[in-house]
Amino acid sequence: MTNDERRRIIPLATRAALASVAMACFLLLLKGFAAWSTGSVAMLGSLADTALDLLASLVTLYGVRLAATPADHDHRFGHGKAEALAALFQVMLITASAGAIAWRAIVALRNPGPTTGAEFGIGVSMIAIVATIFLLAYQRRIIRETGSVAILADNVHYQSDVLLNGSVIVALVLDQYLGWSGADPIFGIIIALWLAWGAFSASSNAIDQLMDKEWPEELRQQFLDVAARQPGLKGIHDFRTRRSGSHDFAQFHMEVSRDLTVGAAHDIVEGVERNLRTMFPKVEVLIHLDPEGHVDTDNPLVEADVTPHWFGKRI
């Protein structure tokens, strides 16, 4: 990835994080007054989730800015994994929120209290839904351009907010218009369960990055197809990939004919790098050059030939 690309991506991710913080502040004030006015457990649960949204968004902002910090002497691969750590922190907050909401809802089921002001609570929830939908659309555009895992985790969290606010509306309608007094705490429990599931789902991408999980197989094959189209290339093995924040890394061993000069072999490597840079501009590529037939280790996993199946038919 070039410096120009990094400068373009960094502000985009930061702006998305700032938008998330601003939205959380707005909804926190709005829902705080609504929860106080209505006495609704479901609204209280939604308020607690928004409070954690604010904290999570602040952590996301810090993580995005730290991940954008250029590589230094102690972090040669950059600081991209700060985004994954920020995402995991969000998961912990979501889990804590789910537990607190579930406990409060169970207490309310055993000792139900009255709720009031359904119209106001419903109006607040509808405002929150509309505002959150706009934020989600903006975040998705940023995710498509940057691949930020921290913004992705924040996006998953705010997706749940749309359903949470919808649940609050249903709970208030059932409780105050249809007389179902247990609806409010029951929906509080449903919200807690949804939050717990969201926490589990949001953790997978962050854990995959921290564990250096390989790219999806389809993306790996697309990458290899581009790499293998370089004339003079005799094979590819030991292909490894990983993602760190908004940055992708790929490395592999590339075989060329044994009778080539160093300069000629280097020209082939540069050709492969140019092709990959054109099709995968956000990927940092490291190529190790080997003479054809050379074996570095007896480990069959890392030495497996990953050259595309059509290789040799077109070159």
N, C-alpha and C positions, 0 to 999 in steps of 0.2 A: 504494500500500500504506500502510495506516495505521500509526501508531506502535505501537498494540496488537498488530497482526499481526506487526510486526517483533520485538517483545519476545517473542512466542510462538515464532516461527521460530528466533530466535537460540539459545535454550537447547536446542532439539531438535537442531539441527545440531551444536552443541558436545557434547552428551551422546553423540551417535553417534560423534563423533571420539574422545572419551575412552574409549568402549567398545572402539573399534578399537585404541587404544594399549594398554589393559589386556589384550586378547586376544593381541596380538603379544608382550607381555612374558611371558605365561603359556606360549605355544607356543614361544618362543625358549628358555626354560629346559628345557622338556620335550624338545624335539627336539635340543638341544645334548647332553644326556645320552644320548639314543638314538643319535645319530650317533657319539658316542665309543664306545658300547657295541657297536654292530653293525659299524662300519666300512663301512657302505653308502654308495655314491656317490649313489644316489637319495635316501637320507635326508639326506646332506650337502647335496645340492641343495635339498631342502625346507627345511633349516636356513638356508641362505644366503638363500632367498626370504623366510623369516620374519624374518630380521635386517633385510632391506630393508623388509619390511612395517612393522616398528617405526619405522624412520626415515621412511618414507612417511606413516605414520599421524601422527607428530609434526608433519610438514610440513602434513598435512591439517588437523590441529587448529589450527595457526597460521593457515593460510589461511582456515579457516572463521571464526575469531575476527576476523581482519583484515577479511574481507568483510562482517562484521556491523557494523563500525564505521560510524557515521552519516556521511552526506555532510558535507564541510567546504568551506572556501573554495577549496582547491586540487583537490578531487575532487567536483565538483557532482553527478555521477551516482553517487556512492557508491564503495565499494571492492570491489564484487562480483567483479571480474575477478581478485582475489587467489585465488579458488577455482580458476579455470582455470589460473593459474600453478602452484598447488600440484599440480593434476592432472598438468600437464606434467612437473613435477619427479618425480612418481611414475613416469611413463613412462620417464624417463631411468634411474631406479634399476632398474626392471624389466628394461630392455634390458641394463644392465650385469650384472645377476644372470644373465640368460640366457647372455651371453657367457662368464662365468666358469664356469658349470655345464657348458656344452658343452665347454669346454677341459678341465676336470677329467674329464669322461666319456670324451673321446677318449684322454686319457692312460691311463685305467683300461682301455680296450679293448686298448691296446697292451701294457700291463703289468698284467694283472688280479691283484687281491689278494683274499684270502678275506674273506667277511662272516660274521658270527656273530650269535646272539641274534635270530633271526627273530621268535620269539614276542613279545619285548619291542618290537621295531621295529614290528610289526603292531599291537600294542596301543596304542602311542603314536600311530600314524597314525589309528587308529579314534577315539581320544579327540579328536584334532585335528579330524577330520571333523565329529564331533557338535558340538563347541564352535563351529566355524566356521559350521555351518548355523544355529545360534541367532543368531550375530552377523549373518549375511546377512539373516535374517528381520527383525531389528530395524532394520537399515540400510534395507531396502526400505520399511518403514513410514515412516521419517523422510524418505526420498527422495520418497515420494508426497505428504507434507505440505509439504515445503520446496522440492523441485526442486533441491537442492544438487548442483552438478556435481562438487565435490570429494568428497563422500560417494559419489556415483555411481561415480567412478573407483576409490575405495577398495573399493566393493562389487564391481566387475568384477575387481579384483585378488584379493579373497578368494574369489570364485567359482572362479578358477583354482586356489586353494589346495586346494579340495575334490578337484579332479581330480589335483592333484599328490600329495596324500596317498594317494589311491586307487592312483596309479601306483607309489608306494613299496611298498604292500602287495603288488601284483602282482609287482613286481621281486623282493622278498624271497622270495615263495612260489616263483617260478620258479628263483631262484638256489639256495636252500637245501633245498627240498623236491623239486624236479624235476631238479636238477643242471645247469641251464642257466647256466653261469658268465658268459656274456656278457649276461645279462638286465639286471643292475644298471646297467652303464654305458649300455646301449642305452636303458633307460628314463630315464636321466639326460639323454641327448640329446633324447628326446621331450619331457621336461619343459622343457628349454631352448627348444625350438622353440615349445612352447605359450606359454611366457612371452613370447617375442618377438612372437607373434601377439596376445597379450593387450595388450602395450604399444602395438602399432599400433592396435588397436581402441579402447583407452582414450583415445588421443590425439585422436580425431576430435571428441568433444564439446567438449573444452577448446579445440581450434583453432577450432572453429565459433564459440565465444563470443568468443575474442580477435579473430576476423575479422568479428564482428558479422553472422553469418549470419542470414538471415531465418527466421522461424518456419516450421514445416511448413505446406504449403499448406492442409491441412484445418483447422488451428487459425486460420490467417489468415481463411479463409472464415467460420468460426464467429464470429470477432470482428467482421467486417464485417456479418454478418447482424444482429447485435445493434445495432451502431451505426446501420445504415440504417433501423431501424424507428421512428426518431424523427419524428413529424409535423413538417413544415416543412423537412426536410432535402432538398436538391435534387440532391446528388451528393457523391461522395468521390473524391479523387485523391491522388497522392503519398503512398501508405500505406507506412510503413516500420516494421519491427519488429526487435528484437534482445533478447538475454538477457545479463545480467551477474550471475553467481553465482545467487542465488535470486531475483533481481529481473528482471522482464520490463518492457520499454519498448515503447510503440507511439505513433506520431505520424502524423497525416494532415491534409490540407486538406479542409475541409467547406464545401460551397456552400449558400447560402441565397438567398432572393429578394432582388433588389436594392432593393426598395422598403420593406424592413423597417427599423425604427429600431434603433439600437445595442442598446437594452435588450431588444427582442424577439428580435434575433438571439442575444444572450447567453443568453436563456432557453432557446433551442433547444440551444445548446452544453451548458448545464448538464443538460438532459434527457438528452442523449447520454452525458455523463459519468456520470450516475446509473445509467443502464442498464448501462453497461460495468462500473461499479464493483460492481454486483450480481452480474453473471455472471463477471467476471474480477477478483476482489478483489486479486490479487497483481500486477496490471499498472499501471504508471504511464503515464498517457495525456497526450499533448500534442496539442491541436487548434488548427489555424490556420484562422481564418474567412475565407472568400472570398465575394464576390458571385457569383451564378450566371453561368456563362460566362466567368469571369475566368481568364486564363492567365498563370502567373508566369514561365515559361521555355519555350523551344522544344525542350527535351529530351523526346523522346517516352517515355522510360523512366519518369521521375519524374512526368510529367503524365498517364500512362495512367489512364483512368477505371476504378476498381476497384469501383464500386457493384455489389452483387449483381444477378444476372440478372433476379430477380423484381422489382427496384426499379421503382416506377412503376405496377405492377399492383395493389399492395396499399396504397399510400400516396396 
